[in-house]
Every structure is written in structure tokens, then in C-alpha cells.
Amino acid sequence: MPTMKEIYQHHADAYDELVSHEDYEKNLSRFLLQHFDFSGKSVIEMGAGTGRLTALYIEQAARALCCDGSSHMLQRGEENLASYRDKLAFRVCDNLDVGELEGKADYVVEGWSFGHTVIDHFERAEQIVEQLVMGCRRLLVEGGTLIFVETMGSNREEAGPPREELAHFYELLEHRYGFQREVLRTDYRFASPEEAFRVFSFFFGEQHCQGLVERNSSIIKEYTGVWYWRG
């Protein structure tokens, strides 16, 4: 199993294959479009990757700046979102450099990205979370909204932070920075149990796939948290 860093630098195709099976009931896109008005609005997205989150709002939005630390992932994102090229700009930018970006937007969003940054720098987690949150807030127009989308667990029976580092991150968002949270079911659905094991184990490792073979199911439970803050 490659590391997360190796996946983001060299395996955009495998990443895309995984996430193309996620949220087959479209609960995340439904929640976002029902609770946030992207119509004619500007967006700055951190950790945009291959456009997994961008694709959920870009049809409604006026424009979006998609930032990611991996040019490899962004290249795939440009391909995936080619039909919206007139609305999009792409920039290589590490999450920790969010405070150096210029411009303002109605929304600043991130998906499944800040959590990795917190884990990578957990020895100074509180400083890192402050840097991320305050850097994003600085980019908002008056009355703008932050939306952070992060995992609440994969291949498990109940929702919850899958790591201690993420539990601390989420607690800071809610109790120090005033974010509200919604937890959604975003299950994966594959064509067969064999495909589920192959695709899922490449990204998460065989140890994390315990029970898949025994259950003989093409559906893997997934939980997603949406944290949002309105200025």
C-alpha cells in the first residue's frame, strides 16, 4: 500500500477510482446545495485535488480558485472539470500557505485535506488549526462562509473520528472556532465485493478492510462530517 503522500503525488487515477464510488446516494451534494447558496458566488477551495468536492458546487458557482499542494492531483482535476474551465483557475498551494493567498470569496471550502495537515503536524496541532482557520477567514468577503468536509470513519458501524488527531481537530473547530457540524452517510458502492476489496485496500490497506470478504458486500459504509461557519 502506498503512503498518502505517494498517492497524492503519483496515483491520481487510483484516487479518482475510489472516490467515484463514494456517496452513491448523493447525500453530501444534496446537503451542500440545500443548505448553502452557491448561485453566482465565488469560491476558494483548498486541497481541491482531482475535483471531488468542486464538482458538487461548480455548476451553480460563478467561479472557483482550486488550490492543492500536488500538481499531479490538480492536473487530473483540470481534466475532470474540463467542461467548467471558463469558471475555474488552478494553483499549486500548500494548505499551510492559505494565509498567503490574495483575493476574497463568498465561500472558502476544503474537502478531506486539512485533516491530513493536522495529522502531519500534530505536535503543534493548535497552532496549525489556528493557521488554517484564520487563514481561510481572511479570504472571506463580509458575510462569507467556511465549509470544511472531513471523514467521520470508513468501513465501521458508527460515525466517529477515526484517529485521535482528527478528534482533537474537530473539537477545536466546534468549541474554539464556533463551527456547526452535520454528519452524513456517504457509503461506497462498487460493482462487486471483489472490486470493493481491490479499490478500497489500495488506498486504506488490507488491515483496514477486515470484514469486507466475510460480508461479501459491494457496499462499504462511510461517514462524512461537514463543519461550517458563517461570517
Backbone as CSV, one residue per row, in Angstrom:
resi,resn,N_x,N_y,N_z,CA_x,CA_y,CA_z,C_x,C_y,C_z
1,MET,0.850,-1.202,0.000,0.000,0.000,0.000,0.877,1.239,0.000
2,PRO,0.696,2.159,-0.947,1.463,3.405,-0.941,1.025,4.311,0.197
3,THR,1.904,5.225,0.581,1.546,6.194,1.604,0.590,7.222,1.008
4,MET,-0.066,7.996,1.895,-0.957,9.052,1.406,-0.197,10.034,0.529
5,LYS,1.014,10.387,0.939,1.815,11.328,0.153,2.094,10.772,-1.231
6,GLU,2.429,9.477,-1.304,2.702,8.857,-2.595,1.456,8.820,-3.469
7,ILE,0.304,8.561,-2.854,-0.945,8.556,-3.618,-1.210,9.924,-4.220
8,TYR,-1.065,10.977,-3.413,-1.368,12.319,-3.893,-0.354,12.828,-4.908
9,GLN,0.862,12.261,-4.896,1.887,12.696,-5.833,1.926,11.873,-7.115
10,HIS,1.420,10.606,-7.057,1.618,9.722,-8.205,0.409,8.878,-8.605
11,HIS,-0.641,8.854,-7.819,-1.731,7.908,-8.083,-3.101,8.590,-8.144
12,ALA,-3.195,9.660,-8.902,-4.477,10.354,-9.040,-5.542,9.454,-9.642
13,ASP,-5.141,8.564,-10.549,-6.114,7.663,-11.180,-6.748,6.740,-10.140
14,ALA,-5.914,6.168,-9.269,-6.432,5.267,-8.234,-7.316,6.022,-7.251
15,TYR,-6.913,7.238,-6.915,-7.724,8.065,-6.016,-9.082,8.355,-6.651
16,ASP,-9.066,8.708,-7.914,-10.309,9.011,-8.616,-11.220,7.785,-8.686
17,GLU,-10.608,6.625,-8.907,-11.417,5.408,-8.968,-12.119,5.166,-7.640
18,LEU,-11.413,5.388,-6.537,-12.018,5.205,-5.221,-13.186,6.157,-5.012
19,VAL,-12.943,7.453,-5.172,-13.969,8.431,-4.798,-15.135,8.449,-5.780
20,SER,-14.940,7.894,-6.971,-16.063,7.824,-7.911,-17.157,6.893,-7.418
21,HIS,-16.823,6.023,-6.469,-17.802,5.090,-5.913,-18.413,5.596,-4.605
22,GLU,-17.919,6.724,-4.114,-18.361,7.210,-2.806,-19.668,7.996,-2.915
23,ASP,-20.450,7.934,-1.846,-21.689,8.691,-1.724,-22.645,8.399,-2.881
24,TYR,-22.891,7.121,-3.106,-23.747,6.743,-4.229,-25.185,7.230,-4.061
25,GLU,-25.572,7.564,-2.826,-26.906,8.119,-2.598,-26.929,9.641,-2.687
26,LYS,-25.759,10.250,-2.911,-25.608,11.700,-3.120,-26.076,12.524,-1.918
27,ASN,-25.844,12.033,-0.729,-26.253,12.756,0.478,-25.435,14.025,0.694
28,LEU,-24.149,13.971,0.361,-23.309,15.155,0.568,-23.699,16.278,-0.383
29,SER,-23.832,15.971,-1.656,-24.197,17.025,-2.605,-25.571,17.589,-2.285
30,ARG,-26.493,16.738,-1.873,-27.829,17.206,-1.515,-27.769,18.163,-0.322
31,PHE,-26.992,17.795,0.686,-26.873,18.653,1.862,-26.255,20.006,1.504
32,LEU,-25.179,19.994,0.746,-24.499,21.240,0.402,-25.409,22.178,-0.380
33,LEU,-26.110,21.644,-1.360,-26.927,22.508,-2.209,-28.222,22.946,-1.540
34,GLN,-28.664,22.204,-0.532,-29.861,22.612,0.209,-29.554,23.651,1.287
35,HIS,-28.344,23.626,1.833,-28.013,24.484,2.967,-27.135,25.685,2.613
36,PHE,-26.546,25.676,1.422,-25.668,26.775,1.025,-26.006,27.202,-0.394
37,ASP,-26.097,28.507,-0.598,-26.454,29.045,-1.903,-25.178,29.411,-2.661
38,PHE,-24.800,28.570,-3.601,-23.604,28.819,-4.407,-23.913,29.607,-5.680
39,SER,-25.163,29.901,-5.924,-25.568,30.525,-7.187,-24.874,31.873,-7.386
40,GLY,-24.068,31.954,-8.455,-23.379,33.192,-8.778,-22.296,33.586,-7.800
41,LYS,-21.891,32.688,-6.914,-20.929,33.019,-5.859,-19.509,32.598,-6.246
42,SER,-18.544,33.213,-5.583,-17.134,32.880,-5.784,-16.670,31.934,-4.683
43,VAL,-15.740,31.048,-5.047,-15.262,30.028,-4.123,-13.735,29.941,-4.198
44,ILE,-13.098,29.816,-3.051,-11.702,29.401,-2.981,-11.692,28.039,-2.309
45,GLU,-11.117,27.053,-2.983,-11.092,25.699,-2.433,-9.659,25.260,-2.164
46,MET,-9.400,24.842,-0.941,-8.099,24.307,-0.558,-8.147,22.781,-0.628
47,GLY,-7.022,22.177,-0.997,-6.977,20.729,-1.110,-7.937,20.210,-2.156
48,ALA,-8.054,20.928,-3.268,-9.076,20.592,-4.277,-8.804,19.258,-4.962
49,GLY,-7.552,18.860,-5.062,-7.220,17.558,-5.633,-7.759,17.359,-7.029
50,THR,-8.450,16.265,-7.245,-8.965,15.922,-8.575,-10.368,16.475,-8.824
51,GLY,-10.832,17.343,-7.947,-12.132,17.975,-8.160,-13.294,17.260,-7.521
52,ARG,-12.997,16.389,-6.573,-14.033,15.602,-5.898,-15.125,16.474,-5.289
53,LEU,-14.734,17.508,-4.539,-15.705,18.414,-3.922,-16.147,19.499,-4.896
54,THR,-15.225,19.981,-5.706,-15.529,21.049,-6.664,-16.719,20.694,-7.541
55,ALA,-16.764,19.435,-7.968,-17.826,19.002,-8.884,-19.217,19.131,-8.282
56,LEU,-19.308,19.197,-6.955,-20.617,19.246,-6.309,-21.242,20.637,-6.340
57,TYR,-20.413,21.684,-6.492,-20.964,23.042,-6.436,-20.692,23.889,-7.681
58,ILE,-19.782,23.470,-8.542,-19.295,24.377,-9.582,-20.350,24.735,-10.620
59,GLU,-21.324,23.888,-10.840,-22.369,24.235,-11.815,-23.134,25.473,-11.367
60,GLN,-23.331,25.633,-10.056,-24.055,26.782,-9.531,-23.155,28.006,-9.352
61,ALA,-21.903,27.784,-8.996,-20.999,28.889,-8.658,-20.614,29.696,-9.887
62,ALA,-20.195,30.947,-9.641,-19.735,31.803,-10.732,-18.294,31.477,-11.113
63,ARG,-17.466,31.208,-10.090,-16.054,30.906,-10.354,-15.442,30.266,-9.114
64,ALA,-14.340,29.561,-9.319,-13.645,28.941,-8.197,-12.150,28.910,-8.473
65,LEU,-11.385,29.178,-7.436,-9.937,29.001,-7.452,-9.648,27.699,-6.718
66,CYS,-9.089,26.723,-7.428,-8.822,25.399,-6.854,-7.342,25.283,-6.521
67,CYS,-7.045,25.105,-5.247,-5.671,25.045,-4.771,-5.363,23.662,-4.219
68,ASP,-4.143,23.204,-4.459,-3.713,21.926,-3.898,-2.192,21.904,-3.888
69,GLY,-1.640,21.164,-2.929,-0.192,21.055,-2.852,0.401,20.136,-3.900
70,SER,-0.429,19.355,-4.592,0.032,18.389,-5.591,-0.371,18.819,-6.987
71,SER,0.607,19.135,-7.811,0.310,19.480,-9.205,-0.242,18.268,-9.947
72,HIS,0.171,17.069,-9.531,-0.320,15.824,-10.135,-1.835,15.695,-9.953
73,MET,-2.321,15.962,-8.755,-3.757,15.888,-8.497,-4.497,16.997,-9.231
74,LEU,-3.951,18.196,-9.233,-4.615,19.312,-9.902,-4.732,19.085,-11.404
75,GLN,-3.713,18.452,-11.988,-3.784,18.164,-13.418,-4.972,17.271,-13.732
76,ARG,-5.172,16.259,-12.886,-6.333,15.387,-13.075,-7.620,16.158,-12.820
77,GLY,-7.595,17.068,-11.843,-8.762,17.897,-11.578,-9.145,18.744,-12.777
78,GLU,-8.161,19.320,-13.454,-8.441,20.104,-14.656,-9.115,19.241,-15.727
79,GLU,-8.660,18.002,-15.865,-9.259,17.091,-16.837,-10.694,16.746,-16.444
80,ASN,-10.894,16.442,-15.167,-12.233,16.050,-14.705,-13.247,17.175,-14.845
81,LEU,-12.782,18.404,-14.680,-13.679,19.561,-14.664,-13.577,20.381,-15.944
82,ALA,-13.132,19.757,-17.014,-12.866,20.489,-18.257,-14.089,21.225,-18.780
83,SER,-15.275,20.698,-18.550,-16.481,21.353,-19.064,-16.776,22.665,-18.336
84,TYR,-16.088,22.910,-17.214,-16.281,24.154,-16.455,-15.033,25.035,-16.496
85,ARG,-14.172,24.821,-17.480,-12.866,25.504,-17.488,-12.997,27.019,-17.446
86,ASP,-14.072,27.569,-18.009,-14.225,29.024,-18.023,-14.465,29.599,-16.619
87,LYS,-14.885,28.749,-15.684,-15.170,29.203,-14.321,-14.002,28.959,-13.369
88,LEU,-12.990,28.226,-13.812,-12.005,27.690,-12.884,-10.604,28.234,-13.112
89,ALA,-9.882,28.354,-12.003,-8.439,28.595,-12.030,-7.811,27.590,-11.071
90,PHE,-6.586,27.159,-11.386,-5.905,26.159,-10.575,-4.556,26.708,-10.124
91,ARG,-4.219,26.422,-8.865,-2.960,26.931,-8.325,-2.357,25.915,-7.361
92,VAL,-1.067,25.648,-7.531,-0.359,24.803,-6.572,-0.110,25.626,-5.318
93,CYS,-0.680,25.166,-4.204,-0.574,25.914,-2.943,-0.775,24.945,-1.788
94,ASP,0.192,24.852,-0.907,0.062,24.010,0.274,-0.983,24.585,1.215
95,ASN,-1.649,23.716,1.956,-2.662,24.181,2.904,-2.118,25.219,3.870
96,LEU,-0.883,25.034,4.328,-0.315,25.947,5.318,0.023,27.308,4.738
97,ASP,-0.067,27.440,3.421,0.170,28.730,2.775,-1.127,29.457,2.465
98,VAL,-2.242,28.994,3.021,-3.526,29.624,2.744,-3.518,31.101,3.120
99,GLY,-2.778,31.457,4.144,-2.722,32.853,4.571,-2.010,33.767,3.594
100,GLU,-1.305,33.196,2.624,-0.571,33.992,1.646,-1.360,34.231,0.365
101,LEU,-2.511,33.578,0.237,-3.332,33.791,-0.951,-3.921,35.193,-0.952
102,GLU,-4.125,35.723,-2.138,-4.740,37.031,-2.287,-6.146,36.872,-2.847
103,GLY,-6.961,37.893,-2.634,-8.323,37.865,-3.137,-9.308,37.485,-2.052
104,LYS,-10.594,37.626,-2.393,-11.685,37.322,-1.470,-12.713,36.454,-2.184
105,ALA,-13.480,35.701,-1.405,-14.511,34.850,-1.987,-15.693,34.748,-1.042
106,ASP,-16.842,34.388,-1.602,-18.042,34.189,-0.790,-17.928,32.926,0.055
107,TYR,-17.246,31.924,-0.489,-17.047,30.662,0.221,-15.572,30.282,0.177
108,VAL,-15.067,29.788,1.285,-13.781,29.082,1.301,-14.088,27.678,1.790
109,VAL,-13.719,26.688,0.993,-14.068,25.301,1.302,-12.829,24.420,1.250
110,GLU,-12.907,23.281,1.875,-11.874,22.254,1.750,-12.524,20.912,1.966
111,GLY,-11.953,19.878,1.318,-12.507,18.543,1.474,-11.446,17.493,1.718
112,TRP,-11.507,16.842,2.868,-10.643,15.704,3.191,-9.158,16.061,3.050
113,SER,-8.802,17.274,3.419,-7.432,17.745,3.198,-6.807,18.330,4.462
114,PHE,-7.523,19.226,5.140,-6.966,19.842,6.351,-6.680,18.797,7.427
115,GLY,-7.487,17.748,7.471,-7.253,16.696,8.452,-5.877,16.075,8.292
116,HIS,-5.445,15.855,7.057,-4.109,15.321,6.814,-3.036,16.289,7.309
117,THR,-3.262,17.574,7.100,-2.289,18.570,7.545,-2.166,18.568,9.058
118,VAL,-3.285,18.473,9.748,-3.264,18.426,11.216,-2.528,17.174,11.697
119,ILE,-2.801,16.038,11.079,-2.120,14.794,11.464,-0.620,14.911,11.243
120,ASP,-0.214,15.479,10.116,1.208,15.594,9.784,1.966,16.507,10.737
121,HIS,1.246,17.447,11.371,1.907,18.428,12.250,1.261,18.421,13.636
122,PHE,0.891,17.247,14.109,0.085,17.187,15.325,0.836,17.658,16.563
123,GLU,2.151,17.668,16.515,2.914,18.139,17.678,2.642,19.611,17.967
124,ARG,2.111,20.338,17.000,1.699,21.732,17.214,0.303,21.946,16.618
125,ALA,-0.587,21.041,16.969,-1.916,20.996,16.360,-2.695,22.293,16.540
126,GLU,-2.671,22.855,17.737,-3.490,24.049,17.974,-3.011,25.217,17.126
127,GLN,-1.707,25.338,16.979,-1.168,26.401,16.121,-1.556,26.163,14.666
128,ILE,-1.493,24.908,14.229,-1.822,24.571,12.847,-3.297,24.848,12.554
129,VAL,-4.178,24.436,13.459,-5.610,24.660,13.244,-5.910,26.155,13.201
130,GLU,-5.291,26.917,14.076,-5.490,28.369,14.046,-5.014,28.951,12.717
131,GLN,-3.873,28.480,12.239,-3.330,28.968,10.973,-4.283,28.657,9.819
132,LEU,-4.846,27.474,9.824,-5.765,27.088,8.753,-7.078,27.867,8.825
133,VAL,-7.674,27.911,10.012,-8.980,28.566,10.155,-8.876,30.061,9.917
134,MET,-7.920,30.702,10.542,-7.819,32.155,10.411,-7.356,32.557,9.017
135,GLY,-6.520,31.710,8.397,-6.128,31.983,7.017,-7.323,31.929,6.083
136,CYS,-8.214,30.971,6.311,-9.429,30.869,5.494,-10.383,32.030,5.759
137,ARG,-10.543,32.393,7.015,-11.456,33.500,7.336,-10.996,34.805,6.685
138,ARG,-9.691,34.989,6.589,-9.161,36.217,5.997,-9.546,36.336,4.526
139,LEU,-9.844,35.214,3.887,-10.172,35.221,2.461,-11.653,35.448,2.183
140,LEU,-12.467,35.493,3.226,-13.906,35.635,3.039,-14.320,37.095,2.862
141,VAL,-15.282,37.313,1.988,-15.953,38.605,1.952,-16.812,38.705,3.211
142,GLU,-17.275,39.894,3.524,-18.142,40.060,4.683,-19.391,39.194,4.518
143,GLY,-19.705,38.437,5.557,-20.848,37.551,5.499,-20.584,36.235,4.788
144,GLY,-19.320,35.966,4.462,-18.971,34.735,3.758,-19.023,33.506,4.657
145,THR,-18.803,32.350,4.056,-18.979,31.073,4.750,-17.780,30.164,4.536
146,LEU,-17.355,29.506,5.615,-16.352,28.447,5.544,-17.054,27.098,5.582
147,ILE,-16.587,26.162,4.770,-17.116,24.793,4.782,-15.933,23.828,4.756
148,PHE,-15.804,23.048,5.817,-14.761,22.023,5.890,-15.442,20.653,5.840
149,VAL,-15.009,19.815,4.929,-15.559,18.466,4.781,-14.470,17.461,5.139
150,GLU,-14.735,16.611,6.124,-13.719,15.671,6.605,-14.354,14.320,6.928
151,THR,-13.512,13.320,7.072,-14.011,11.976,7.329,-14.502,11.803,8.762
152,MET,-15.564,11.006,8.885,-16.029,10.537,10.193,-16.021,9.018,10.240
153,GLY,-15.140,8.433,9.426,-14.921,6.999,9.510,-15.336,6.222,8.280
154,SER,-14.524,5.224,7.955,-14.782,4.328,6.824,-14.831,2.889,7.306
155,ASN,-15.705,2.096,6.700,-15.809,0.666,6.998,-15.981,0.428,8.497
156,ARG,-16.919,1.132,9.101,-17.220,0.978,10.522,-18.725,1.106,10.717
157,GLU,-19.203,0.683,11.862,-20.641,0.647,12.085,-21.228,1.989,12.502
158,GLU,-20.443,2.807,13.180,-20.947,4.093,13.661,-19.979,5.215,13.295
159,ALA,-20.536,6.419,13.166,-19.715,7.580,12.827,-18.857,7.997,14.008
160,GLY,-17.652,8.451,13.697,-16.763,8.963,14.729,-15.404,9.256,14.132
161,PRO,-14.643,10.161,14.730,-13.305,10.452,14.213,-12.455,9.183,14.220
162,PRO,-11.845,8.826,13.090,-11.084,7.578,13.030,-9.721,7.643,13.704
163,ARG,-9.291,8.851,14.084,-7.995,8.996,14.738,-8.097,10.041,15.842
164,GLU,-7.244,9.887,16.850,-7.219,10.836,17.956,-6.907,12.241,17.464
165,GLU,-6.011,12.342,16.487,-5.637,13.659,15.966,-6.840,14.365,15.339
166,LEU,-7.650,13.603,14.629,-8.826,14.194,13.997,-9.884,14.565,15.026
167,ALA,-10.019,13.772,16.079,-10.963,14.104,17.150,-10.613,15.453,17.756
168,HIS,-9.322,15.691,17.962,-8.885,16.975,18.531,-9.143,18.116,17.543
169,PHE,-8.864,17.875,16.281,-9.124,18.864,15.238,-10.590,19.255,15.213
170,TYR,-11.473,18.268,15.203,-12.898,18.541,15.137,-13.385,19.262,16.400
171,GLU,-12.838,18.876,17.531,-13.220,19.537,18.786,-12.831,21.013,18.763
172,LEU,-11.655,21.317,18.245,-11.235,22.712,18.140,-12.154,23.501,17.209
173,LEU,-12.511,22.911,16.084,-13.405,23.604,15.152,-14.720,23.974,15.825
174,GLU,-15.272,23.044,16.590,-16.590,23.251,17.173,-16.562,24.130,18.417
175,HIS,-15.591,23.917,19.283,-15.614,24.571,20.591,-14.753,25.828,20.676
176,ARG,-13.740,25.936,19.827,-12.919,27.147,19.854,-13.291,28.108,18.741
177,TYR,-13.656,27.570,17.571,-13.876,28.444,16.416,-15.337,28.543,15.991
178,GLY,-16.229,27.913,16.721,-17.658,28.125,16.517,-18.266,27.496,15.293
179,PHE,-17.675,26.425,14.769,-18.254,25.729,13.624,-19.444,24.876,14.058
180,GLN,-20.424,24.789,13.193,-21.507,23.820,13.353,-21.149,22.565,12.565
181,ARG,-21.716,21.427,12.970,-21.365,20.157,12.334,-22.599,19.377,11.931
182,GLU,-22.503,18.748,10.773,-23.512,17.794,10.303,-22.789,16.522,9.870
183,VAL,-23.288,15.356,10.285,-22.693,14.083,9.900,-23.619,13.364,8.925
184,LEU,-23.054,12.898,7.814,-23.829,12.292,6.739,-23.312,10.895,6.430
185,ARG,-24.209,10.024,5.948,-23.796,8.743,5.392,-23.401,8.961,3.933
186,THR,-22.209,8.549,3.588,-21.714,8.717,2.222,-21.110,7.397,1.732
187,ASP,-21.871,6.323,1.815,-21.374,4.979,1.545,-20.827,4.825,0.122
188,TYR,-19.848,3.918,0.026,-19.319,3.499,-1.264,-20.178,2.355,-1.809
189,ARG,-20.361,2.351,-3.131,-20.994,1.212,-3.782,-20.150,0.807,-4.989
190,PHE,-19.769,-0.464,-5.012,-18.943,-0.995,-6.090,-19.741,-2.011,-6.907
191,ALA,-19.170,-2.422,-8.023,-19.867,-3.368,-8.895,-19.909,-4.762,-8.290
192,SER,-18.932,-5.076,-7.427,-18.869,-6.411,-6.837,-18.058,-6.342,-5.550
193,PRO,-18.174,-7.350,-4.678,-17.338,-7.395,-3.471,-15.856,-7.444,-3.802
194,GLU,-15.501,-8.099,-4.906,-14.091,-8.191,-5.295,-13.544,-6.824,-5.685
195,GLU,-14.351,-6.045,-6.416,-13.924,-4.702,-6.784,-13.815,-3.826,-5.537
196,ALA,-14.744,-3.978,-4.622,-14.702,-3.195,-3.381,-13.396,-3.438,-2.637
197,PHE,-12.997,-4.694,-2.513,-11.767,-5.009,-1.795,-10.544,-4.473,-2.537
198,ARG,-10.505,-4.655,-3.851,-9.348,-4.205,-4.628,-9.142,-2.695,-4.532
199,VAL,-10.193,-1.945,-4.763,-10.068,-0.486,-4.794,-9.845,0.073,-3.392
200,PHE,-10.602,-0.418,-2.434,-10.533,0.110,-1.075,-9.209,-0.231,-0.413
201,SER,-8.707,-1.447,-0.628,-7.468,-1.862,0.035,-6.252,-1.133,-0.514
202,PHE,-6.283,-0.720,-1.781,-5.149,0.037,-2.325,-4.957,1.338,-1.570
203,PHE,-6.053,1.982,-1.218,-5.986,3.287,-0.566,-5.827,3.156,0.943
204,PHE,-6.543,2.235,1.561,-6.579,2.144,3.022,-5.747,1.009,3.601
205,GLY,-5.317,0.058,2.770,-4.556,-1.073,3.264,-5.461,-2.233,3.641
206,GLU,-4.934,-3.439,3.510,-5.740,-4.634,3.765,-6.206,-4.722,5.217
207,GLN,-5.408,-4.213,6.149,-5.798,-4.283,7.556,-7.095,-3.525,7.807
208,HIS,-7.271,-2.407,7.105,-8.475,-1.597,7.275,-9.672,-2.216,6.567
209,CYS,-9.436,-3.268,5.788,-10.509,-3.902,5.016,-11.040,-5.152,5.692
210,GLN,-10.717,-5.346,6.947,-11.193,-6.528,7.660,-12.731,-6.583,7.622
211,GLY,-13.231,-7.737,7.331,-14.676,-7.933,7.306,-15.285,-7.800,5.932
212,LEU,-14.576,-7.174,4.971,-15.153,-6.993,3.640,-15.409,-8.331,2.961
213,VAL,-14.426,-9.205,3.039,-14.571,-10.504,2.379,-15.681,-11.313,3.046
214,GLU,-15.697,-11.310,4.374,-16.709,-12.071,5.105,-18.116,-11.568,4.814
215,ARG,-18.278,-10.243,4.709,-19.603,-9.675,4.455,-20.061,-9.905,3.016
216,ASN,-19.068,-10.075,2.118,-19.375,-10.327,0.713,-20.342,-9.278,0.164
217,SER,-20.034,-8.023,0.465,-20.913,-6.922,0.065,-20.178,-5.963,-0.858
218,SER,-20.914,-5.370,-1.768,-20.341,-4.363,-2.664,-20.500,-2.962,-2.102
219,ILE,-21.081,-2.834,-0.907,-21.285,-1.536,-0.263,-20.413,-1.445,0.989
220,ILE,-19.690,-0.334,1.126,-18.846,-0.074,2.293,-19.368,1.176,2.981
221,LYS,-19.618,1.066,4.264,-20.133,2.218,5.000,-19.081,3.324,5.089
222,GLU,-19.548,4.540,4.945,-18.679,5.715,5.035,-19.475,6.841,5.679
223,TYR,-18.812,7.596,6.547,-19.441,8.737,7.215,-18.607,9.985,6.943
224,THR,-19.290,11.065,6.659,-18.625,12.330,6.345,-19.174,13.435,7.225
225,GLY,-18.278,14.240,7.767,-18.676,15.398,8.557,-18.536,16.680,7.756
226,VAL,-19.508,17.562,7.897,-19.446,18.891,7.286,-19.442,19.913,8.409
227,TRP,-18.355,20.653,8.523,-18.257,21.726,9.515,-18.369,23.066,8.790
228,TYR,-19.232,23.932,9.279,-19.424,25.198,8.587,-19.521,26.360,9.568
229,TRP,-19.066,27.507,9.103,-19.041,28.746,9.899,-19.428,29.894,9.003
230,ARG,-20.401,30.667,9.443,-20.860,31.812,8.647,-20.365,33.107,9.288
231,GLY,-19.761,33.959,8.490,-19.204,35.204,8.996,-20.248,36.262,9.264
